[in-house]
């Protein structure tokens, strides 16, 4: 089942794609810079995987100037439901 990316997912992925193009990197090279697998990068780019914690961490480490974009992404994911769920699980996701 194909998972559709949210607007926030798309905006962060688009920012990463712009970095990839600007540096002239292949998907494998981009994945290495993000410290994720090429498969995960490819699935995320094709909207078959949602942006996850590993990709966000890698993006901010590889491209510190994308930090504000990552924060916007994370803020879009915080809802009263996610806060209650995290609290009821002792802070675990």
Backbone torsions as a table, in degrees:
resi	resn	phi	psi	omega
1	UNK	NA	125.6	-179.5
2	UNK	-75.7	131.1	179.1
3	UNK	-98.8	129.4	-178.7
4	UNK	-89.2	134.4	179.7
5	UNK	-72.9	150.4	174.2
6	UNK	-80.8	171.3	176.7
7	UNK	-59.1	-43.2	-179.6
8	UNK	-63.1	-40.9	176.2
9	UNK	-57.4	-50.4	-176.3
10	UNK	-60.6	-42.4	-178.6
11	UNK	-65.2	-41.1	178.5
12	UNK	-68.2	-43.1	178.9
13	UNK	-63.6	-40.5	178.6
14	UNK	-62.9	-39.7	177.6
15	UNK	-63.2	-40.7	178.0
16	UNK	-68.0	-39.5	177.2
17	UNK	-62.0	-38.5	177.4
18	UNK	-62.2	-40.5	176.9
19	UNK	-63.3	-42.8	-179.7
20	UNK	-60.4	-45.5	179.9
21	UNK	-66.0	-43.7	-179.0
22	UNK	-59.8	-34.9	-179.7
23	UNK	-89.7	-9.4	-179.9
24	UNK	69.8	31.7	-176.5
25	UNK	-90.2	146.4	170.5
26	UNK	-73.9	170.8	175.9
27	UNK	-60.4	-38.2	179.3
28	UNK	-63.8	-44.5	179.1
29	UNK	-64.4	-41.1	178.7
30	UNK	-62.9	-45.5	179.4
31	UNK	-59.7	-39.9	178.7
32	UNK	-63.1	-41.3	178.2
33	UNK	-67.1	-33.0	179.0
34	UNK	-83.1	-9.8	-177.7
35	UNK	61.2	41.6	174.2
36	UNK	-131.3	171.9	178.4
37	UNK	-75.8	155.9	175.9
38	UNK	-61.8	-37.1	179.5
39	UNK	-62.2	-45.3	179.1
40	UNK	-62.2	-43.3	178.4
41	UNK	-61.8	-44.5	-178.8
42	UNK	-63.9	-44.8	179.1
43	UNK	-63.4	-40.3	179.7
44	UNK	-65.9	-43.3	179.1
45	UNK	-61.4	-34.4	-178.4
46	UNK	-88.3	9.8	-179.8
47	UNK	62.5	27.1	176.6
48	UNK	-98.0	-6.3	174.4
49	UNK	-140.0	141.5	175.0
50	UNK	-77.7	155.2	175.0
51	UNK	-63.4	129.6	-179.1
52	UNK	-120.0	-179.1	-175.9
53	UNK	-59.9	-40.9	-179.3
54	UNK	-63.4	-41.4	-179.9
55	UNK	-67.9	-41.8	179.4
56	UNK	-61.9	-46.6	179.9
57	UNK	-59.9	-46.9	179.4
58	UNK	-63.3	-38.5	-179.8
59	UNK	-63.9	-45.9	-177.9
60	UNK	-68.8	-36.1	177.8
61	UNK	-70.0	-40.8	-178.1
62	UNK	-77.9	-33.5	-175.7
63	UNK	-133.5	77.6	-176.5
64	UNK	-53.7	-29.2	-179.9
65	UNK	-68.9	-12.9	176.3
66	UNK	-86.6	2.5	179.2
67	UNK	-52.1	-48.7	178.5
68	UNK	-60.3	-38.4	177.8
69	UNK	-63.8	-39.7	178.3
70	UNK	-65.9	-38.5	177.6
71	UNK	-64.4	-41.4	177.3
72	UNK	-60.7	-43.2	177.9
73	UNK	-58.9	-49.6	-178.0
74	UNK	-64.1	-39.2	178.6
75	UNK	-62.9	-33.7	-179.7
76	UNK	-69.3	-19.8	-178.1
77	UNK	-91.1	-13.5	-177.7
78	UNK	-86.3	118.9	177.4
79	UNK	-131.4	164.5	176.5
80	UNK	-54.0	-35.9	179.7
81	UNK	-64.4	-44.3	-179.4
82	UNK	-69.3	-33.2	177.8
83	UNK	-66.6	-45.5	178.7
84	UNK	-63.1	-42.9	179.8
85	UNK	-62.9	-43.8	179.7
86	UNK	-64.5	-40.3	-179.9
87	UNK	-66.6	-40.4	-177.6
88	UNK	-72.6	-19.8	177.6
89	UNK	-97.4	16.1	179.5
90	UNK	70.5	24.4	179.5
91	UNK	92.2	-6.2	178.8
92	UNK	-79.8	146.2	178.3
93	UNK	-84.6	NA	NA
